[in-house]
């Protein structure tokens, strides 16, 4: 059995980058929702922050769905 170390390293690198990107995207969504909480405490609205948060969560869900698709297909 021969291991293709270059391919293994490539898969590791891509998975690491995608994981960090998803965590960052999810964190941006959480920050957007926290802006809504602080804005509502001050009596303001944070429509842009909430829309951005929902977009971040939707992008996370799409990335997870695409990953599941890649595994199943």
MMTF fields as JSON, N, C-alpha, C and O atoms, coordinates in Angstrom:
{
  "mmtfVersion": "1.0.0",
  "mmtfProducer": "UNKNOWN",
  "numBonds": 291,
  "numAtoms": 292,
  "numGroups": 73,
  "numChains": 1,
  "numModels": 1,
  "chainsPerModel": [1],
  "groupsPerChain": [73],
  "chainIdList": ["A"],
  "bondAtomList": [4, 2, 8, 6, 12, 10, 16, 14, 20, 18, 24, 22, 28, 26, 32, 30, 36, 34, 40, 38, 44, 42, 48, 46, 52, 50, 56, 54, 60, 58, 64, 62, 68, 66, 72, 70, 76, 74, 80, 78, 84, 82, 88, 86, 92, 90, 96, 94, 100, 98, 104, 102, 108, 106, 112, 110, 116, 114, 120, 118, 124, 122, 128, 126, 132, 130, 136, 134, 140, 138, 144, 142, 148, 146, 152, 150, 156, 154, 160, 158, 164, 162, 168, 166, 172, 170, 176, 174, 180, 178, 184, 182, 188, 186, 192, 190, 196, 194, 200, 198, 204, 202, 208, 206, 212, 210, 216, 214, 220, 218, 224, 222, 228, 226, 232, 230, 236, 234, 240, 238, 244, 242, 248, 246, 252, 250, 256, 254, 260, 258, 264, 262, 268, 266, 272, 270, 276, 274, 280, 278, 284, 282, 288, 286],
  "bondOrderList": [1, 1, 1, 1, 1, 1, 1, 1, 1, 1, 1, 1, 1, 1, 1, 1, 1, 1, 1, 1, 1, 1, 1, 1, 1, 1, 1, 1, 1, 1, 1, 1, 1, 1, 1, 1, 1, 1, 1, 1, 1, 1, 1, 1, 1, 1, 1, 1, 1, 1, 1, 1, 1, 1, 1, 1, 1, 1, 1, 1, 1, 1, 1, 1, 1, 1, 1, 1, 1, 1, 1, 1],
  "groupList": [{"groupName": "UNK", "atomNameList": ["N", "CA", "C", "O"], "elementList": ["N", "C", "C", "O"], "formalChargeList": [0, 0, 0, 0], "bondAtomList": [1, 0, 2, 1, 3, 2], "bondOrderList": [1, 1, 2], "singleLetterCode": "X", "chemCompType": "L-PEPTIDE LINKING"}],
  "groupTypeList": [0, 0, 0, 0, 0, 0, 0, 0, 0, 0, 0, 0, 0, 0, 0, 0, 0, 0, 0, 0, 0, 0, 0, 0, 0, 0, 0, 0, 0, 0, 0, 0, 0, 0, 0, 0, 0, 0, 0, 0, 0, 0, 0, 0, 0, 0, 0, 0, 0, 0, 0, 0, 0, 0, 0, 0, 0, 0, 0, 0, 0, 0, 0, 0, 0, 0, 0, 0, 0, 0, 0, 0, 0],
  "groupIdList": [1, 2, 3, 4, 5, 6, 7, 8, 9, 10, 11, 12, 13, 14, 15, 16, 17, 18, 19, 20, 21, 22, 23, 24, 25, 26, 27, 28, 29, 30, 31, 32, 33, 34, 35, 36, 37, 38, 39, 40, 41, 42, 43, 44, 45, 46, 47, 48, 49, 50, 51, 52, 53, 54, 55, 56, 57, 58, 59, 60, 61, 62, 63, 64, 65, 66, 67, 68, 69, 70, 71, 72, 73],
  "secStructList": [7, 7, 7, 7, 2, 2, 2, 2, 2, 2, 2, 2, 2, 2, 2, 2, 2, 2, 2, 2, 2, 2, 2, 2, 2, 2, 2, 2, 2, 2, 2, 2, 2, 2, 2, 2, 2, 2, 2, 2, 2, 2, 6, 7, 7, 7, 2, 2, 2, 2, 2, 2, 2, 2, 2, 2, 2, 2, 2, 2, 2, 2, 2, 2, 2, 2, 2, 2, 2, 2, 2, 2, 7],
  "xCoordList": [0.843, 0.0, 0.892, 1.836, 0.582, 1.364, 0.458, -0.621, 0.898, 0.112, 0.572, 1.767, -0.386, -0.095, -0.125, -1.183, 1.058, 1.148, 0.743, 0.215, 0.985, 0.604, -0.913, -1.431, -1.616, -3.08, -3.62, -4.581, -3.019, -3.451, -3.239, -4.097, -2.105, -1.842, -2.788, -3.207, -3.131, -4.064, -5.451, -6.091, -5.901, -7.208, -7.195, -8.164, -6.109, -6.001, -6.024, -6.708, -5.287, -5.233, -6.573, -6.985, -7.253, -8.562, -9.568, -10.343, -9.563, -10.52, -10.241, -11.175, -8.978, -8.635, -9.106, -9.667, -8.883, -9.297, -10.818, -11.346, -11.514, -12.975, -13.532, -14.509, -12.933, -13.395, -13.219, -14.124, -12.079, -11.83, -12.79, -13.284, -13.053, -13.98, -15.4, -16.09, -15.838, -17.184, -17.314, -18.334, -16.299, -16.336, -16.375, -17.114, -15.599, -15.611, -16.953, -17.434, -17.556, -18.855, -19.931, -20.777, -19.895, -20.868, -20.673, -21.643, -19.417, -19.123, -19.671, -20.193, -19.556, -20.128, -21.644, -22.226, -22.282, -23.718, -24.087, -25.054, -23.324, -23.569, -23.359, -24.128, -22.327, -22.064, -23.211, -23.622, -23.73, -24.863, -26.09, -26.802, -26.343, -27.485, -27.271, -28.228, -26.046, -25.792, -25.95, -26.307, -25.686, -25.917, -27.405, -27.792, -28.241, -29.685, -30.101, -30.924, -29.528, -29.864, -29.453, -30.219, -28.262, -27.814, -28.59, -28.826, -28.988, -29.763, -31.172, -31.711, -31.768, -33.114, -33.095, -34.08, -32.003, -31.886, -31.82, -32.237, -31.295, -31.205, -32.416, -32.522, -33.336, -34.54, -34.373, -35.235, -33.297, -33.048, -33.301, -33.549, -33.233, -33.321, -31.978, -31.237, -31.684, -30.426, -30.759, -30.349, -31.501, -31.979, -30.825, -30.843, -29.837, -28.701, -27.91, -27.466, -27.733, -26.99, -27.74, -27.127, -29.05, -29.846, -29.869, -29.77, -29.998, -29.975, -28.628, -28.569, -27.556, -26.226, -26.041, -25.4, -26.595, -26.497, -27.231, -26.719, -28.438, -29.194, -28.494, -28.541, -27.852, -27.1, -25.901, -25.583, -25.249, -24.121, -24.585, -23.939, -25.701, -26.221, -26.672, -26.493, -27.254, -27.671, -26.457, -26.496, -25.387, -24.165, -23.547, -23.026, -23.601, -23.107, -23.933, -23.382, -25.246, -26.113, -25.876, -25.889, -25.659, -25.391, -24.06, -23.955, -23.054, -21.755, -21.836, -21.224, -22.587, -22.759, -23.542, -23.202, -24.588, -25.373, -24.531, -24.656, -23.672, -22.802, -21.786, -21.47, -21.289, -20.376, -21.045, -20.45, -22.282, -23.036, -23.296, -23.221, -23.605, -23.802, -22.529, -22.603, -21.38, -20.127, -19.853, -19.313, -20.213, -19.986, -20.91, -20.484, -22.173, -23.165, -22.976, -23.131, -22.641, -22.555, -21.369, -21.175],
  "yCoordList": [-1.172, 0.0, 1.241, 1.344, 2.164, 3.391, 4.583, 4.708, 5.445, 6.614, 7.798, 8.075, 8.482, 9.701, 10.876, 11.435, 11.232, 12.239, 13.624, 14.422, 13.915, 15.225, 15.384, 16.443, 14.341, 14.395, 14.47, 15.194, 13.74, 13.77, 15.156, 15.659, 15.764, 17.126, 18.14, 19.08, 17.955, 18.852, 18.775, 19.801, 17.577, 17.405, 18.015, 18.658, 17.82, 18.398, 19.922, 20.568, 20.496, 21.953, 22.557, 23.562, 21.95, 22.47, 22.342, 23.265, 21.215, 21.044, 22.02, 22.505, 22.31, 23.272, 24.673, 25.383, 25.068, 26.402, 26.539, 27.563, 25.512, 25.564, 25.591, 26.291, 24.851, 24.853, 26.225, 26.716, 26.837, 28.171, 29.192, 30.08, 29.066, 29.986, 29.828, 30.823, 28.598, 28.385, 28.912, 29.502, 28.702, 29.228, 30.751, 31.362, 31.363, 32.821, 33.35, 34.37, 32.661, 33.071, 32.949, 33.832, 31.857, 31.673, 32.731, 33.22, 33.08, 34.112, 35.463, 36.221, 35.768, 37.018, 37.038, 38.084, 35.886, 35.808, 36.068, 36.775, 35.502, 35.727, 37.198, 37.765, 37.81, 39.23, 40.085, 41.049, 39.733, 40.477, 40.389, 41.377, 39.214, 39.076, 39.81, 40.305, 39.879, 40.624, 42.129, 42.864, 42.582, 44.0, 44.321, 45.417, 43.346, 43.554, 43.716, 44.568, 42.898, 42.98, 44.33, 44.943, 44.787, 46.069, 47.236, 48.239, 47.115, 48.189, 48.256, 49.343, 47.091, 47.106, 47.623, 48.201, 47.426, 47.966, 49.492, 50.15, 50.047, 51.5, 52.087, 53.307, 51.241, 51.73, 51.899, 52.503, 51.391, 51.497, 50.154, 49.141, 50.172, 48.919, 48.648, 49.573, 47.393, 46.993, 46.066, 44.905, 46.589, 45.778, 45.222, 44.054, 46.042, 45.592, 44.507, 43.545, 44.652, 43.649, 42.327, 41.266, 42.376, 41.148, 40.48, 39.257, 41.266, 40.706, 40.061, 38.98, 40.714, 40.136, 38.866, 37.924, 38.827, 37.633, 36.469, 35.35, 36.735, 35.67, 35.199, 34.014, 36.112, 35.726, 34.848, 33.891, 35.174, 34.356, 32.96, 31.969, 32.882, 31.572, 30.772, 29.554, 31.442, 30.758, 30.24, 29.144, 31.021, 30.576, 29.384, 28.472, 29.386, 28.235, 26.989, 25.908, 27.145, 26.005, 25.487, 24.277, 26.394, 25.979, 25.237, 24.25, 25.697, 25.021, 23.631, 22.686, 23.51, 22.191, 21.267, 20.091, 21.785, 20.969, 20.522, 19.386, 21.411, 21.04, 19.974, 19.069, 20.082, 19.058, 17.705, 16.679, 17.701, 16.445, 15.881, 14.671, 16.77, 16.337, 15.681, 14.656, 16.269, 15.708, 14.342, 13.461, 14.16, 12.89, 11.809, 10.678, 12.169, 11.187, 10.832, 9.674, 11.829, 11.599, 10.773, 10.504],
  "zCoordList": [0.0, 0.0, 0.0, 0.784, -0.876, -0.986, -0.697, -1.277, 0.191, 0.576, -0.263, -0.371, -0.848, -1.606, -0.617, -0.324, -0.113, 0.932, 0.448, 1.223, -0.822, -1.356, -1.362, -1.007, -1.763, -1.767, -0.347, -0.088, 0.565, 1.957, 2.561, 3.285, 2.263, 2.736, 2.135, 2.809, 0.857, 0.193, 0.833, 1.065, 1.109, 1.754, 3.147, 3.551, 3.882, 5.221, 5.153, 5.948, 4.215, 4.09, 3.727, 4.307, 2.772, 2.362, 3.498, 3.747, 4.181, 5.273, 6.416, 7.054, 6.677, 7.719, 7.344, 8.178, 6.108, 5.653, 5.677, 6.109, 5.213, 5.196, 6.617, 6.882, 7.517, 8.906, 9.545, 10.221, 9.338, 9.894, 9.276, 9.971, 7.977, 7.317, 7.859, 8.081, 8.071, 8.605, 10.032, 10.387, 10.837, 12.207, 12.18, 12.951, 11.313, 11.188, 10.709, 11.202, 9.754, 9.231, 10.303, 10.444, 11.055, 12.131, 13.217, 13.797, 13.489, 14.48, 14.037, 14.855, 12.747, 12.239, 12.41, 12.698, 12.233, 12.451, 13.902, 14.185, 14.812, 16.241, 16.599, 17.375, 16.04, 16.307, 15.776, 16.423, 14.597, 14.043, 14.922, 15.102, 15.471, 16.366, 17.69, 18.285, 18.144, 19.378, 19.15, 20.071, 17.934, 17.621, 17.703, 18.108, 17.312, 17.405, 18.866, 19.199, 19.718, 21.139, 21.727, 22.472, 21.399, 21.95, 21.339, 22.012, 20.076, 19.454, 20.031, 20.241, 20.288, 20.864, 22.3, 22.758, 23.006, 24.363, 24.342, 25.295, 23.253, 23.119, 22.421, 22.293, 21.965, 21.293, 19.802, 19.163, 19.216, 17.782, 17.097, 17.751, 15.786, 15.035, 14.371, 14.039, 14.186, 13.545, 12.381, 12.358, 11.426, 10.313, 9.487, 9.097, 9.223, 8.419, 9.142, 8.516, 10.435, 11.2, 11.235, 11.121, 11.391, 11.431, 10.066, 9.972, 9.015, 7.658, 7.368, 6.783, 7.771, 7.596, 8.403, 7.936, 9.613, 10.448, 9.809, 9.767, 9.307, 8.647, 7.374, 7.044, 6.664, 5.465, 5.836, 5.129, 6.932, 7.396, 7.786, 7.445, 8.499, 8.887, 7.671, 7.629, 6.683, 5.461, 4.694, 4.135, 4.665, 3.988, 4.711, 4.07, 6.037, 6.808, 6.499, 6.291, 6.47, 6.18, 4.767, 4.541, 3.813, 2.436, 2.338, 1.61, 3.056, 3.029, 3.653, 3.155, 4.735, 5.356, 4.443, 4.311, 3.813, 2.885, 1.699, 1.241, 1.198, 0.088, 0.519, -0.252, 1.725, 2.237, 2.365, 2.036, 2.841, 2.932, 1.55, 1.34, 0.598, -0.783, -1.343, -2.022, -1.059, -1.541, -0.929, -1.598, 0.315, 0.989, 0.419, 0.184, 0.201, -0.252, -1.723, -2.111, -2.541, -3.994, -4.393, -5.579]
}
